[in-house]
Amino acid sequence: MRRLILGLLAGLLLGGGAAGALWWRERAAAAALRVELTQRDTDLAAARDEIASLAGEAANLAEELEKLRLPPLAGEAKTLPVDPKHVIPPPPEAPRMSFREAQERLQRLGFYKGPLDGIPDRGTADAIAAFQRSKKLEPSAILTPETIEALRGR
């Protein structure tokens, strides 16, 4: 920038007039453009170097991964016999109930006053908790197997 100003002044003082000033301005703009292009070339070279470095690292990692691969099993996998006395039987089927059915039963019992839409909203949870308290169950507001059995009257 300093060169530009000095060039402009020199052009005007030395009698170059407007044409001399224009010549110096164009020369300064060309110099600024050369600096910018040099910086871009430097940035591109750095980016190229970084890409080459990453490609080399990727190749090394691929080689290491290949070394870690296990060979395929020869033949079929063997299963061990299971002693029946060590097998834990699955738990009996827990009772299930849809939220709509729970809402209907809670409404019939006077605990639920909302819509029978099967959506477990705050009103449904409050009704379940109130019912659980009335039956001396843990008021969790969750349809536990005990709550379902109590709603079904068992």
ChimeraX attribute file (.defattr): number of C-alpha atoms within 10 A of each C-alpha:
attribute: neighborCount
match mode: 1-to-1
recipient: residues
	/A:1	9
	/A:2	8
	/A:3	12
	/A:4	17
	/A:5	14
	/A:6	12
	/A:7	20
	/A:8	22
	/A:9	16
	/A:10	16
	/A:11	20
	/A:12	15
	/A:13	12
	/A:14	10
	/A:15	11
	/A:16	16
	/A:17	14
	/A:18	12
	/A:19	12
	/A:20	19
	/A:21	21
	/A:22	15
	/A:23	15
	/A:24	22
	/A:25	18
	/A:26	13
	/A:27	15
	/A:28	19
	/A:29	14
	/A:30	12
	/A:31	13
	/A:32	13
	/A:33	12
	/A:34	12
	/A:35	12
	/A:36	12
	/A:37	12
	/A:38	12
	/A:39	12
	/A:40	12
	/A:41	12
	/A:42	12
	/A:43	12
	/A:44	12
	/A:45	12
	/A:46	12
	/A:47	12
	/A:48	12
	/A:49	12
	/A:50	12
	/A:51	12
	/A:52	12
	/A:53	11
	/A:54	12
	/A:55	12
	/A:56	12
	/A:57	12
	/A:58	12
	/A:59	11
	/A:60	12
	/A:61	12
	/A:62	12
	/A:63	11
	/A:64	11
	/A:65	10
	/A:66	10
	/A:67	9
	/A:68	9
	/A:69	8
	/A:70	7
	/A:71	6
	/A:72	6
	/A:73	7
	/A:74	6
	/A:75	6
	/A:76	6
	/A:77	7
	/A:78	6
	/A:79	6
	/A:80	6
	/A:81	6
	/A:82	8
	/A:83	7
	/A:84	8
	/A:85	7
	/A:86	7
	/A:87	8
	/A:88	7
	/A:89	8
	/A:90	6
	/A:91	6
	/A:92	6
	/A:93	7
	/A:94	11
	/A:95	12
	/A:96	11
	/A:97	16
	/A:98	13
	/A:99	17
	/A:100	16
	/A:101	14
	/A:102	23
	/A:103	26
	/A:104	20
	/A:105	15
	/A:106	19
	/A:107	17
	/A:108	11
	/A:109	11
	/A:110	11
	/A:111	19
	/A:112	22
	/A:113	14
	/A:114	14
	/A:115	13
	/A:116	15
	/A:117	12
	/A:118	14
	/A:119	13
	/A:120	14
	/A:121	11
	/A:122	11
	/A:123	16
	/A:124	26
	/A:125	18
	/A:126	17
	/A:127	21
	/A:128	26
	/A:129	21
	/A:130	19
	/A:131	22
	/A:132	23
	/A:133	14
	/A:134	10
	/A:135	14
	/A:136	9
	/A:137	15
	/A:138	13
	/A:139	17
	/A:140	15
	/A:141	18
	/A:142	16
	/A:143	20
	/A:144	18
	/A:145	14
	/A:146	16
	/A:147	24
	/A:148	20
	/A:149	15
	/A:150	14
	/A:151	20
	/A:152	11
	/A:153	7
	/A:154	7
